[in-house]
Structure formats: C-alpha cells, structure tokens
C-alpha cells in the first residue's frame, strides 16, 4: 500500500518538476520574479493528480491489493498532508514573529480549495482508470510459495546497499545544490535553468541505473553457480526462467525504492552542513524555519528519486 502511494506521488512530482524546469529553460518563468517558479509548480502539482492516482492504483492492483478506496485516499492526502502541515506550522511561526514573509490566511484557504477541489478529484479519476486496467504482468512466472531467503554477505545486505546507492546520484547535484540554497537563503538570483535541467536529466538516469545495478548485484549474489554459468544460462534461455528460478530474495521492492531515495538523506546532511558553515542564523524561530522548509524539500526529493527505480 505505502509503496504504491509513494510511487504515485513520486510520479506526480517528477512530471511537475520536468514541466516546470522545461518552461524555465524556455524563458517563460523569469528569475527576477521569485514567485513565478513556485506558483507554476503548485498549479502543475494540482493539475497532475490523475497520473498519481493512475500509477498508484495500477501498481497496487499488481501487488494484489483490494483496499482501493484506502489506496486512493492515501495517494491524494498522505504526502500532501505532511507537506501542508509542515508548511502551515512554519507559516504560523512567521505569523507569531510578525514577519512580512507570512502567507495570508486567504492564500492558505485557496491552496486547500485547489487541493481538495481539483487535485483530489483528479486523483480519483486517475485511480479509476488505473483499476480498470489489467494488472501489470510479470515477465516470468513467479513461485506462489515464499522461499527461505539465504544468508547475505555484508555488502549485499539492505542497509549497506541503500547507503551506497545514494552517493552517486548526490554527486551529480551537490554543486547545483549549493547555488540553489544560495538562491533560497542568501537572496541571490539563479539564472542557470538550462544547466539545472541537464543536471535533472542526469540525476534521473543516474538514480535509475544505480538502482538497477545494485539490485542486479544483490540478486546475482544469491545464485550458487559461477558467473560464467549465469551468462551461459541467459544466452541459452532468452526468457531467463532458469536464471530467475535461483533468485530467492523477493523483498527487493522497498530496497530498490530506498536505494535511490536515500539520496534525500545526503541532501539533508548537506543542508545541515550548509546551515552551520554558510549561514549566520540566530534565534530558535529562524532555525526551526530553516529545518522545517528543508524537511519539505527532503520529502519531495525522496519521493522523486525513489520513484526512479520503476
């Protein structure tokens, strides 16, 4: 259930980010107007509820789930609810401090109206078409009886693989991340949207390839025969049925999601480093605001990068 919801929300965020950066590259979103980028992202997110509901429902049906109402509600409300609750708390602190950066109450009501009036119905429409579609067929026949998962070596255990999986994707973005954080917290203009779009594509490819490679190594480590025999089997059997019959660890779904999703943890660590090394923020309220908005960014980035394993 939760994996399907995360994948649906990740798809929504991916399409939203792609279109926003593409429009920024074409010059439709002026860097001088700081609110244009955020407004475009929010409007696109509201209008892209249909792909989120479709992907979540289709995968949930593939997993054999039957609680389709719960699946749709969680897809429409879980992650956006967490983001809105965090955002409302940060805005409440700004209200208490009397800051001019606080968003008016009417704007929050408008965001809620767009969320429940547009995004949620579109999510239900997408879920309807997703459940109407047949479940995704597996490329090979799977055994209905769970096998005993063999003992894993240190490097093939989930946690070391997940930790290693996020290093390479983070290496693609950490330079651009510095300029983005400067733009947000140091009031500097960001003009390199073309280069940012290129980094976005590289990040997408790197997350996918790193996840596939680590998952492949993990599954190959369980085959008792030598690697040359595996290659011979793959060549002789195009359907790879004889190869797949040796694979016993069927708990690879969440591992694949978290391998690329762990990049968000490195993002959070870098944000902490940036806070202590580059910023001179004093006061509890300002510190809470920084880490509150950072957690929103980390959650969105986690859903986006974790989705790439599909």
Secondary structure, 3 states (H helix, E strand, C coil): CHHHHHHHHHHHHHHHHHHHHHHHHCCCCCCCCHHHHHHHHHHHHHHCHHHHHHHHHHHHHHCCCCCHHHHHHHHHHHHHHHHHHHHHHHHHHHHHHCCCCCCCHHHHHHHHHHHHHHHHHHHHHHHHHHHHCCCCCCCCCCCCCCCCCCCCCHHHCHHHHHHHHHHHHHHHHHHHHHHHHHHHHCCCCCCCHHHHHHHHHHHHHHHHHHHHHHHHHHHHCCCCCCHHHHHHHHHHCCCCHHHHCCCCCCCCHHHHHHHHHCHHHHHHHHHHHHHHHCCCCCCHHHHHHHHHHHHHHHHHHHHHHHHCCC
